Amino acid sequence: IIPTSMIDISDGLTSEVLHLSKQSEVGITIYEDKLPIDHTTMNLAKEMNLNPIFCALNGGEDYELLFTISQKYYEKIKKDIDFTVIGHVTDKSEGNNFVTKDNTSHPITAQGWDSIKNEN
């Protein structure tokens, strides 16, 4: 399987989704119910009165890779426990969207770290 695009999500998932979609000239849809959030992380966020979904979408320093693959590899990769499919690529005209568990679609906005904007 060869990725068609890839970026690390150290600056936050939403930030990197927007970078990837802009550079690839595509739209991207991600799904709340597909986000892999550890049970401990979920509980800690709630204890700290934080929305765990907001943290998963916008928190940084998570050194994971976000990548896209050709649709022809989907069946192969979806069964691999080392990968989590969280969404799909769409036409650029559809934009970048986050779909909640109740099937409501929201435009993705970047709230993660912007290393260029935050340089001294």
Backbone torsions as a table, in degrees:
resi	resn	phi	psi	omega
1	ILE	NA	126.2	179.7
2	ILE	-115.4	119.3	178.1
3	PRO	-61.8	146.8	175.6
4	THR	-91.2	-17.9	172.4
5	SER	-161.7	157.1	-178.3
6	MET	-159.6	145.8	176.8
7	ILE	-155.1	149.2	174.3
8	ASP	-83.3	157.1	-176.1
9	ILE	-106.7	30.7	-178.2
10	SER	-64.2	-20.7	178.2
11	ASP	-99.1	9.3	179.3
12	GLY	109.4	140.7	-176.0
13	LEU	-60.3	-49.1	-176.8
14	THR	-63.8	-40.6	177.9
15	SER	-57.5	-45.5	-175.9
16	GLU	-75.4	-32.0	173.4
17	VAL	-59.1	-43.5	-179.6
18	LEU	-67.3	-39.0	176.2
19	HIS	-62.5	-48.5	-177.6
20	LEU	-62.1	-44.2	-178.3
21	SER	-67.9	-38.2	179.5
22	LYS	-65.0	-48.0	-178.0
23	GLN	-67.5	-31.4	-179.3
24	SER	-91.6	-8.0	-178.4
25	GLU	55.9	50.7	178.3
26	VAL	-135.5	172.2	169.0
27	GLY	-101.9	159.2	178.4
28	ILE	-137.9	135.8	174.6
29	THR	-117.4	128.5	174.4
30	ILE	-120.1	154.9	-172.3
31	TYR	-119.1	130.8	179.3
32	GLU	-54.9	-45.3	-175.6
33	ASP	-72.4	-3.3	178.1
34	LYS	-102.1	-9.8	-177.9
35	LEU	-70.5	126.1	-179.5
36	PRO	-83.4	97.0	179.8
37	ILE	-111.7	120.2	-179.7
38	ASP	-60.6	143.2	-178.7
39	HIS	-56.7	-41.7	179.3
40	THR	-63.8	-41.9	178.0
41	THR	-62.8	-42.9	179.2
42	MET	-59.7	-47.1	-179.2
43	ASN	-65.4	-42.3	-179.7
44	LEU	-63.8	-43.1	178.1
45	ALA	-58.8	-44.7	179.9
46	LYS	-64.3	-40.5	177.9
47	GLU	-61.6	-32.1	-178.6
48	MET	-92.3	11.4	-179.1
49	ASN	57.4	38.9	176.4
50	LEU	-111.4	147.8	175.7
51	ASN	-78.9	115.5	-176.7
52	PRO	-61.9	-30.9	178.6
53	ILE	-70.2	-43.6	176.6
54	PHE	-58.7	-43.0	178.7
55	CYS	-62.8	-43.2	-179.8
56	ALA	-64.5	-37.0	-178.5
57	LEU	-77.5	-33.3	-169.3
58	ASN	-118.8	-12.7	179.2
59	GLY	-67.9	151.8	-179.8
60	GLY	-112.7	-169.6	179.2
61	GLU	63.5	23.1	176.8
62	ASP	-103.0	101.6	-172.5
63	TYR	-85.3	70.5	174.5
64	GLU	-115.0	165.3	178.3
65	LEU	-107.7	135.0	172.8
66	LEU	-106.5	124.6	179.8
67	PHE	-144.9	162.3	176.7
68	THR	-114.3	153.0	177.0
69	ILE	-133.7	162.8	174.2
70	SER	-64.9	144.3	179.0
71	GLN	-54.2	-29.1	-177.7
72	LYS	-65.3	-17.9	179.4
73	TYR	-96.5	-2.7	-174.5
74	TYR	-57.0	-50.0	-177.5
75	GLU	-59.2	-36.0	-179.5
76	LYS	-71.4	-44.5	-174.1
77	ILE	-78.2	-29.2	-175.5
78	LYS	-66.2	-19.9	-179.9
79	LYS	-91.8	-8.8	-176.6
80	ASP	-84.5	122.3	-177.2
81	ILE	-69.3	-13.1	179.2
82	ASP	-83.2	-5.6	-179.0
83	PHE	-126.4	147.4	174.8
84	THR	-125.9	120.2	176.7
85	VAL	-84.2	118.6	-177.1
86	ILE	-111.4	-2.9	-178.8
87	GLY	176.5	-160.1	-179.3
88	HIS	-152.4	161.9	178.3
89	VAL	-84.7	141.5	178.0
90	THR	-126.7	179.8	173.9
91	ASP	-67.5	145.2	-179.6
92	LYS	-52.7	-35.6	-177.8
93	SER	-64.2	-20.4	179.3
94	GLU	-81.5	-14.1	179.0
95	GLY	74.9	-167.1	-179.3
96	ASN	-111.6	124.0	-172.3
97	ASN	-134.1	149.1	174.5
98	PHE	-114.5	124.1	-177.9
99	VAL	-106.0	120.8	-178.6
100	THR	-77.5	172.2	-179.4
101	LYS	-61.3	-26.0	178.4
102	ASP	-90.8	15.1	174.8
103	ASN	69.3	25.9	174.3
104	THR	-92.0	131.5	-178.4
105	SER	-99.3	133.2	178.9
106	HIS	-127.6	140.6	175.6
107	PRO	-62.6	139.8	177.5
108	ILE	-79.2	130.2	174.0
109	THR	-121.8	145.0	-178.6
110	ALA	-83.5	125.9	174.4
111	GLN	-130.8	8.9	178.0
112	GLY	-79.4	-172.7	-179.4
113	TRP	-73.3	135.2	175.6
114	ASP	-115.5	99.6	-173.9
115	SER	-63.4	-31.9	179.3
116	ILE	-73.0	-47.0	-179.8
117	LYS	-64.1	-31.9	-174.5
118	ASN	-96.0	12.6	175.6
119	GLU	-71.2	147.0	176.8
120	ASN	-85.6	NA	NA
